[in-house]
Amino acid sequence: IISPASVVNVWSLSPTVKTLKLYVNHYKNMSFKAGQWLDLMIPKISRIGGYSMVSSPVSFEKDGILQLAVKFSDHAPTYWVHTQCAVGNAVSISFGGEVFYDPKPEDSSQDLLLIGGGIGINPLFSIMNRVADFNLAKQSTENSSGYQPGNTLLLYSSSIASELLFKCLEGGCVACDHCIDHCRGS
């Protein structure tokens, strides 16, 4: 399914990463799973951009908003995001990907160890947001019939501190360890 969408917010998350919030027009007819990606189609650009989502599927179901974090490159859709994208721009999206996190209510609790670096945080952050949704549902109801996540730990590395994305968004539902890796030439 391809749906029209519009840019509702855009900002710099780091010196090399822009964040987009998109409102998806037909969101009630679409769904995705944490960890999946989307194809972003931009008018007048023949190439398609493929980006992992940061959003939780639960938040998307409620309000039709998707969040993307896009690292700068000269790939035409990515370059557009960094140099021309503005609130109100029209785009189209479709979901894809066969690797995702989607436990069922009857599944046994599993601990998660998520390991990523750089912009590879995006699908992992979507998964962390989904785990947070499970934890919030568990806290807000006395009925414990839904999936009960185990402990979740994200190990995340970046070459420089300014590229540790989403560090300011850490919460009590998951643990997160950050690392700045410095490689020296021989």
ZIFEN-V408356 format. One record per pair of residues at least 4 apart in sequence whose ideal C-beta (glycine too) atoms are under 6 Angstrom apart, sorted by the first residue. I is the first residue (numbers start at 0). GAP is how many residues later the second one is. D is the distance in whole Angstrom. If there is no record, write none. Layout:
{{I:GAP:D} {I:GAP:D}}
This chain:
{{0:29:6} {1:90:5} {1:92:5} {2:21:5} {2:22:6} {2:23:4} {2:27:6} {2:90:6} {3:21:5} {3:88:5} {4:17:4} {4:19:5} {4:86:5} {4:88:5} {5:17:5} {5:84:6} {6:78:6} {6:80:6} {6:82:4} {7:13:5} {7:15:5} {8:12:4} {9:10:5} {9:75:5} {10:8:5} {11:6:6} {12:4:4} {12:6:5} {12:56:6} {12:152:6} {13:148:5} {13:149:5} {14:147:6} {15:55:6} {15:56:5} {16:52:5} {16:54:5} {17:52:5} {17:63:5} {17:64:5} {18:50:5} {19:48:5} {20:44:6} {20:46:5} {21:44:5} {22:41:5} {22:42:6} {23:40:5} {26:37:3} {31:4:5} {31:25:6} {31:63:4} {32:67:4} {32:69:4} {33:23:6} {33:67:4} {33:92:4} {33:93:5} {33:96:4} {34:64:6} {34:65:4} {34:66:5} {34:88:4} {34:91:6} {34:92:5} {35:59:6} {35:61:4} {35:64:5} {36:13:5} {36:15:5} {36:59:6} {36:60:5} {37:55:5} {37:57:5} {38:9:5} {38:11:6} {38:55:5} {39:9:4} {39:37:6} {39:51:6} {39:53:6} {40:7:6} {40:51:4} {41:35:6} {41:38:6} {41:49:5} {44:31:5} {44:32:6} {44:35:6} {46:29:5} {46:30:6} {48:28:3} {48:29:6} {50:17:5} {50:19:6} {51:70:4} {51:71:4} {52:13:6} {52:73:5} {53:13:4} {53:15:5} {53:68:5} {53:71:5} {53:72:6} {54:4:6} {54:5:5} {54:11:5} {54:12:5} {55:73:4} {55:74:5} {55:77:5} {57:75:4} {59:6:6} {68:53:5} {69:8:6} {69:11:5} {70:48:4} {71:10:5} {72:5:5} {73:5:5} {78:4:6} {79:4:5} {80:4:5} {84:4:6} {100:26:4} {100:29:6} {102:4:4} {102:44:5} {104:41:5} {104:42:5} {106:40:6} {108:39:5} {108:41:5} {109:40:5} {110:39:4} {110:40:5} {111:40:4} {112:40:5} {113:10:4} {113:40:5} {114:40:5} {115:4:4} {115:5:5} {115:8:5} {115:40:6} {116:40:4} {120:4:5} {120:35:6} {120:44:5} {124:41:6} {127:46:5} {130:18:5} {130:21:5} {130:43:6} {131:41:4} {133:13:6} {133:15:5} {134:38:4} {136:9:6} {151:22:4} {152:22:5} {153:22:5} {154:22:5} {155:22:5} {156:22:4} {156:24:5} {157:5:4} {157:6:5} {158:22:6} {160:19:6} {163:14:5} {169:6:5}}
